[in-house]
Structure formats: C-alpha cells, structure tokens
Amino acid sequence: MGLAEKTCVPCRGGVAPLEEDEARRYLAETPGWTISAGGERIERRFKYKDFASAMEFARTVGELADREGHHPDIAVGWGYCSISFQTHKIRGLHENDFIMAAKVNALAGEGG
C-alpha cells in the first residue's frame, strides 16, 4: 500500500522520531519534499500562476488536514504555497508526516 492510501494514526507521544535512514526511505516516496536542516520537518513549495490559485490549494490542503487530523504549517503568497509537516508531540518526523506529504502531492496532481 502506498503512502497516499494510508490514514494518519494519532501520535500521542512516547515514541521516538524516525531515524534519518527511515525518514530518507519515506522521502523517496514523496517527490519534491525535503527534510529540513535539523531533520525535524519536511517541507515543499508549490508554485502557482497567481495568489488565488495558491490560496485555493492551501484551502484544499487544510480540508485534507482536518479529515486526517494531522495539520501542517502553511505559508501562502503570490504564486506559491509552502507546506511543512512535523509531529510536534515527538519533536521530529513520524510516518504521518510522509503520509500527508504523499496526499498533498496527490492533491497537486503529482501522485506520490
């Protein structure tokens, strides 16, 4: 089963963040995303033709996040929408972050 077909499972803490090799394996399944310098988050910037298109994408991502119960940080400006995921309870990356990245890629029409 691909990441985009999975559902986020609530993380209540008490688990270790993903090890770097594990995170890199998931990253290979989420094209376009990068791991931040500290290894605590993944992020991607999507480009759009105008502000309205970027806002619409951000709204759609927000609806997805509410359904999945795993919420990103979103920044929107003229022609772009930047999204980042991390699991705050463990101060690092969890499979849920990559599940959401794959689902966001699918929303953008990029599979993943």
C-alpha positions in Angstrom: 0.0 0.0 0.0 1.4 3.4 -1.0 1.6 6.3 1.5 -1.2 8.2 -0.1 -3.6 5.3 0.6 -2.8 5.1 4.2 -4.6 7.0 7.0 -2.8 9.0 9.7 -2.9 7.4 13.1 -2.9 9.8 16.1 0.5 10.1 17.7 0.2 10.6 21.4 3.9 10.9 22.1 6.1 8.4 23.8 7.6 7.1 20.5 10.9 8.1 19.0 11.1 10.3 15.9 12.1 8.5 12.7 15.8 7.7 12.3 17.4 9.5 9.4 17.6 6.4 7.2 14.0 5.6 7.8 13.0 9.2 7.0 15.0 9.2 3.8 13.3 6.0 2.7 9.9 7.7 3.1 11.2 10.8 1.4 11.9 8.7 -1.7 8.1 8.1 -1.8 7.3 11.8 -1.6 8.8 13.6 -4.6 9.5 17.3 -4.3 9.7 17.3 -0.4 12.9 17.9 1.5 14.0 17.3 5.1 14.8 20.4 7.0 18.3 21.1 8.3 17.6 19.7 11.7 15.7 16.6 10.4 12.6 17.6 12.4 10.3 18.5 9.5 9.6 18.0 5.8 8.7 20.9 3.5 7.8 21.7 0.0 7.0 24.8 -2.0 4.3 24.6 -4.7 4.2 27.2 -7.5 1.0 28.7 -8.9 0.1 31.2 -11.6 -1.4 33.7 -9.1 -2.4 34.4 -5.5 -6.0 33.0 -5.8 -4.7 29.6 -7.1 -2.2 29.3 -4.2 -5.0 30.2 -1.7 -7.3 27.6 -3.2 -4.6 25.0 -2.9 -3.9 26.0 0.7 -7.7 25.7 1.5 -7.8 22.2 0.0 -4.8 21.1 1.9 -6.4 22.5 5.1 -9.6 20.4 4.5 -7.4 17.3 3.9 -5.5 18.0 7.2 -8.8 18.3 9.1 -10.0 15.0 7.8 -6.7 13.3 8.6 -6.2 15.0 11.9 -2.6 16.0 11.1 -2.0 19.7 10.4 0.8 21.4 8.5 2.3 24.9 8.7 1.2 26.7 5.6 2.5 29.9 4.1 0.9 31.5 1.1 1.9 34.4 -1.2 1.6 35.5 -4.7 2.2 32.4 -6.8 3.3 30.0 -4.1 2.1 27.8 -1.2 4.7 26.4 1.1 3.8 23.5 3.3 5.7 21.8 6.1 4.9 18.8 8.3 6.3 17.6 11.6 4.9 15.7 14.5 5.1 18.2 17.4 4.5 15.6 20.2 7.7 13.8 19.3 9.6 16.9 18.1 10.5 15.2 14.8 9.2 13.1 11.9 6.7 10.3 12.0 5.2 8.2 9.2 2.1 10.5 9.4 4.2 13.4 8.1 5.1 11.4 4.9 1.5 10.1 4.5 0.3 13.7 4.4 3.1 14.7 2.0 2.0 12.0 -0.4 -1.6 13.0 -0.1 -0.7 16.7 -0.7 1.3 15.6 -3.8 -1.9 13.8 -5.0 -3.9 16.9 -4.5 -1.4 18.8 -6.6 -1.9 16.2 -9.3 1.6 14.8 -8.8 0.9 11.4 -7.5 3.2 10.3 -4.8 
